[in-house]
Amino acid sequence: MSKIQIPQNIQALIFDMDGTVADTMPIHYKAWRATLDTVGYDFSEKEFYDLAGVTSEGILKKISKENNIEMDIPALVKLKDEEYLKRIGDNVKPVEPIFNIAKEYYGKMPMAIGTGNNDEVIEHTLTGIGAYHMFDVKVGADQVENGKPDPETFLQCAIMMRVEPRYCLVFEDGDPGIEAARAAGMKVIDVRKYI
């Protein structure tokens, strides 16, 4: 496994959270299955990973529209977060190769979390891996109008860190997030090649 090289002109790092710095994707999937069972939708693992990084609201809107299922989206978002927090407990583990990069650059350059989750899940997850204090900026579903693959999440991170997008490097594990980073004019590393 080759070591991730940070390009020289990079001035800030942006990390997706789930599946990138925190090993939480299997738990999110179980929470999604439990949530979508309530509306009779069989959510496949492939579909879940294809939507990695998309906000809960975005996932539900897509499923609702494509399958003609009527949903109370705010209630299901709340239920999904409750299911996740109930299942994760204090069992959050870091994704070591990527988490180690965050530890290496902590205090040396601005760092942000750009995720499709809300503030409560961000706080619980990052606190669970001992990393909440490491990130100057945390942008989640609560702070944007349009989640990934729209670039807004990552552009908001850049604005809040006061770094031009072209000097930001994004770490992502999902295709929607990679698309969002490229659309934001940022460099991006697909962490799936390193974990």
C-alpha positions in Angstrom: 0.0 0.0 0.0 1.6 3.3 -1.1 1.7 6.3 1.2 -0.6 9.2 0.4 1.4 12.2 -0.7 0.1 15.7 0.0 0.8 18.0 -3.0 3.1 20.9 -2.2 0.6 23.8 -3.0 -2.1 22.4 -0.6 -3.0 24.8 2.2 -6.0 23.0 3.7 -7.3 19.5 4.1 -11.0 18.5 4.0 -12.1 15.1 5.1 -15.4 13.3 4.6 -16.3 11.7 7.9 -18.0 8.3 7.5 -15.8 5.7 5.8 -13.0 8.2 5.5 -11.8 9.2 9.1 -14.3 7.1 11.0 -15.1 3.4 10.3 -18.9 3.8 10.6 -20.3 2.8 7.2 -21.4 -0.7 8.3 -23.3 0.8 11.2 -24.9 3.5 9.0 -26.0 0.7 6.7 -27.8 -1.2 9.5 -29.4 2.0 10.7 -30.6 2.7 7.1 -32.0 -0.9 6.8 -34.0 -0.5 10.0 -35.3 2.9 8.9 -36.3 1.9 5.4 -37.9 -1.4 6.7 -40.6 0.9 8.2 -41.7 2.0 4.7 -41.2 -1.5 3.2 -38.1 -0.6 1.1 -35.3 -3.2 0.7 -32.2 -1.0 0.7 -29.3 -3.0 -0.9 -25.7 -2.6 0.3 -24.7 -1.7 -3.2 -27.2 1.2 -3.4 -26.1 2.3 0.1 -22.4 2.5 -0.9 -23.3 4.1 -4.3 -24.9 7.0 -2.3 -22.0 7.4 0.2 -21.8 11.0 1.3 -25.3 12.0 0.2 -27.4 13.6 2.9 -30.1 11.5 4.6 -32.7 13.8 3.1 -31.1 13.4 -0.4 -31.1 9.6 -0.1 -34.8 9.5 1.0 -35.9 11.9 -1.7 -34.1 9.8 -4.4 -35.7 6.5 -3.1 -39.1 8.1 -2.7 -39.1 9.5 -6.3 -37.6 6.5 -8.0 -39.8 3.9 -6.3 -43.0 6.0 -5.9 -43.0 5.6 -2.1 -44.7 8.3 0.0 -42.4 9.2 2.9 -42.4 11.6 5.9 -38.8 12.6 5.1 -38.1 14.7 8.3 -39.4 11.9 10.5 -37.3 9.3 8.7 -34.2 11.4 8.9 -34.7 11.7 12.6 -35.4 7.9 12.9 -32.2 7.1 10.9 -30.1 9.3 13.2 -31.6 7.7 16.3 -31.0 4.2 14.8 -27.4 5.1 14.1 -26.7 6.6 17.5 -28.4 3.6 19.2 -26.2 1.1 17.3 -22.9 3.0 17.4 -22.9 3.6 21.1 -19.2 4.2 22.1 -17.9 1.8 19.4 -16.5 4.3 16.9 -13.2 3.3 15.4 -11.0 5.4 13.2 -9.9 4.5 9.7 -6.3 4.4 10.7 -4.5 5.3 7.4 -6.6 8.5 6.9 -7.0 9.3 10.5 -3.2 9.3 10.8 -2.9 12.0 8.1 -5.3 14.2 10.1 -3.2 13.6 13.2 0.0 14.4 11.3 -1.3 17.7 10.0 -3.3 18.8 13.1 -2.1 22.2 14.0 0.0 22.5 10.9 -2.7 23.6 8.4 -6.5 24.2 8.6 -8.6 21.0 8.5 -12.3 20.5 8.0 -14.9 17.8 8.0 -17.4 17.9 5.1 -20.1 15.3 5.6 -23.7 14.5 4.7 -24.5 14.0 8.4 -25.9 16.4 10.9 -24.2 18.2 13.8 -25.3 15.6 16.5 -23.9 12.7 14.5 -20.7 14.7 13.6 -20.1 15.5 17.3 -20.8 11.9 18.5 -18.6 10.3 15.8 -15.6 12.6 16.0 -15.7 12.6 19.8 -15.8 8.8 19.7 -12.5 8.7 17.8 -11.0 11.5 19.9 -10.8 13.9 16.9 -13.5 16.6 17.5 -10.9 19.2 18.5 -8.7 18.5 15.5 -11.0 20.0 12.9 -11.3 23.8 12.7 -14.5 23.6 10.6 -17.3 21.0 10.5 -19.8 21.3 7.7 -22.7 18.9 7.6 -26.3 18.6 6.3 -27.5 21.3 8.7 -25.3 24.0 7.1 -26.0 23.5 3.4 -28.9 23.7 1.0 -27.5 21.1 -1.4 -25.5 18.1 -0.2 -23.1 16.0 -2.2 -22.6 15.5 -5.2 -23.3 19.3 -5.2 -20.0 21.1 -4.3 -21.6 23.3 -1.6 -20.4 21.3 1.4 -16.7 21.5 0.3 -17.0 25.1 -0.8 -18.5 26.0 2.6 -15.5 24.4 4.2 -13.1 26.4 2.1 -14.9 29.7 2.8 -14.9 29.0 6.6 -11.2 28.1 6.5 -10.5 31.2 4.3 -8.6 29.1 1.8 -9.2 29.2 -2.0 -10.8 25.9 -3.3 -7.9 25.2 -5.6 -5.5 25.0 -2.6 -7.8 22.4 -0.8 -7.3 18.7 -0.8 -10.3 16.5 -0.1 -10.3 12.9 1.2 -13.3 11.0 0.2 -14.6 7.4 0.1 -17.7 7.9 -2.1 -18.4 8.7 -5.7 -20.8 11.6 -4.9 -18.2 13.2 -2.7 -15.5 12.8 -5.3 -17.8 14.4 -7.8 -18.5 17.2 -5.4 -14.8 17.9 -4.7 -14.0 18.0 -8.4 -17.0 20.4 -9.0 -15.6 22.6 -6.3 -12.3 22.9 -8.1 -10.4 21.0 -5.4 -7.9 18.2 -5.6 -9.3 14.9 -4.3 -8.0 11.6 -3.0 -10.1 8.5 -3.3 -9.3 6.9 0.1 -10.7 3.5 -1.1 -7.3 3.0 -2.8 -5.5 3.3 0.6 -7.7 1.5 3.1 
